[in-house]
Amino acid sequence: MILDLSKFSPNQIDLTMMQTLIPRPIAWVLTQNSDTTYHLSFFSYFNAIASDPPLIFISVGKKDKNTKNNTWTNIEERDEFIVHIPDVDFVREVNQTSETLNSEVSQINKLSLELMFLEPKITSLPIVKKIKIAFICQKYQIIEIGNISQGLIFGKVKFIYVEDSCIAGKKHKNLNIDPLKINPLSRLGADTFATLGNLIYI
């Protein structure tokens, strides 16, 4: 079957792409609101794109035609943000942070998530407690794209938090991080998530 996307509505295209571009890593993004509370949302149009400088990107939509998503606004105004790689234990919390809330409502409080702070010289923002991996990022560039406006947000990774239990020593002088210990959550279709599954060593 050949799918002619010119005959699809934007919503149909979105759903089809989500079900075919799989699996996708999940960026669980923490930002700071203007009132100093924290906002947490997940995005699966996300990946790494460069290592010099180390850059990641997330694609963020709008609440409506004229109103930017809270994550987009917070990064645009305050530069710093945290990208967590959630593990399967957080699947319910991750899914619940897809809900669009008013900027004054914090998902952190609503879900009773615990946070922890790193050293102040690393970041002023907290990370979700018991998370295995977190990228501490600084806004690099934001590009508005598409007919239905999306914010393509590029972040420069300044530090990476790795939970100690995930470090499996060194291999060929490089740090060896155990993917099974991370046990990352990934996105499939609109309401379907996946685990890492079997590893293939070559």
N, C-alpha and C positions, 0 to 999 in steps of 0.2 A: 504494500500500500504506500502510495506517495501522498503526503499531506501538503496541500497547496495553502500556505499560510495567508496568501492574499485574500482568501475567501473566509478567513477566520476573524472573529471579533477579537479585540485586545484581550478580553478575559479568557476566551478559548485558547488563544496563543499562549498566554501565561500558564494556564493549566496544562496544556500539552507539553510545553517546555519543561515544566516542573516534573512531569512524569517520565520524560525521556532523558534529560540531562541529569543522570543519577549515578552513584550517590553524590550528594553535595555536602561539603563540610558546613558546619553551623558556626556562625559568629554570634556569640551572646554578648551584646555590646552594652557596657555601662558608661553612662555620661552623667554630668552634673547639671541639674536644673538651675534656673536663675535664682531660686530660693535656697540653694545649697543642698536640697534633697537630691536623690539619685534616681536616674531613669535606667531601666533595663529592658532591652528588646532583642529578639533574635532575627537574624537574616541568613538566608542560604544562597543568595547571589553574592558569593564571597570567595576570595582566594588570595594567595600570595602571587605577586607579579614581578618582583625584582629583588635582588640581594645587595645591590650597591647603587643607591642606598636600599636598605631593606624595606620594601613596601608591600602593604596589603591593600585590598580594596573591598568595600561593601557597596551594594546598590540599594538605595533607600528611596521609597516612594513618598508621596504626599498624602496627608489626611484627606484633603479635597483639592480642587483645582488651584486654590490660592493659599493653602496652609501647609507649610512644611512639616514633616514628621518631627517629633520631639528630638529624636537622635540627631537628625540633620541639623536642626536649629542649635542644639547644644554644642555639637562639634564645631559648627560655624562660628559660634560666639565665644567658646571657651577652649578650643584647640585640643585639649587632652582627652583621651578616651581609652577604655580598656576593652579588649576583645578576648573573651573567654572561649575556650574550646570545651563545651560541656560534655560530661560523660553520661552514660545511660542512666545513672542514678538520678539525674536531674531532668529526665524527659518530661515529667508532668509540669514542673516549674517552667521549663523552657517553652513548652506549648502555651502555657497561660500568659507568657509575656508577649505573645503575638497580639493580644488585645490592645486596641487603640484607646488610650486614656487621656484625660485632660492633663495638661502639663503640671498641674499642681498635685496630681495623684502619683504616688511612687509605687511601682510594682514591688520594690524591695519590702516596703511595709505591708502591702497587701498580701504578699505571699509569705511573710515572716522569714525572709531569707537572712542569714547571718553574713556579715561582712568582716573582712580583716584588712588592716592597713599594713603596707610594706614600709620600708624606710622612707622618710620624707624626701631624701635626695633622689629616690627612684620615681616616686609619684605621690601626689597629694590625694589621689583617688584610691578608694578601697577596691579589693577584689572579692568575689563571692567565696565564702569560706568553704573549704573542702574541694575546691576546684583543682584540677590537675595541671592545666596549662592556661596561662593568660599572657597576652601580648599587651605591653604598655606602649601606647601609640600617641603620636602627635600629628595633628592635621597637616597634611602635605599639600593637598589640592582638592578642590571640589568642582566637578564639572556637571552642569545640568544638561541632560540628554533626553531624547525621545519625544514623541508626539504627546504621550501622557507622561509628564515630566518626572524624571527620576534624578536623584542626586548620586552621582558616581563619586564616592568619597575615598580618597587615597590617604592612607595613614602611614607615617614613617614609624617603624618599630624601633623604640629606644631600648627596651629591655624585654626579656621573656622570662616569666615566672614558670618554673618547672617543679612540681611537687617532688620531693626527694625520692620517694618510693618508685618513681618512674625512671630514674636514672640507673642504667644497667652497666655502668663503667665506661670504658673507652674502647673504640674500635678504629684501628688505623689512625691513631692520634686524635680522632674526633670523638666528641661526646656521643654515647650511644643511649638513645631514649627508647624505652620499651613501649611499643604501641598497644600491647595487650594490657599493660598497667594503666595506660591512659583511658582505654576502652571508650573511644569517642562516639558520640551520637552523630548520625548523619541524616539528611533529609531526602525523602523520595518524593512521593506525590503530595498533594495538598494537605492530607491529614495522616501521612504515613512517615514513620521514622525507621531507621535501621541501626543495627550494631555493626561492629567491625567485621565480624565473621571470621572465616579461615584465612590464614596468612599463606602466601605462596613465596617460597624462597628460591631465588634463581642465582 
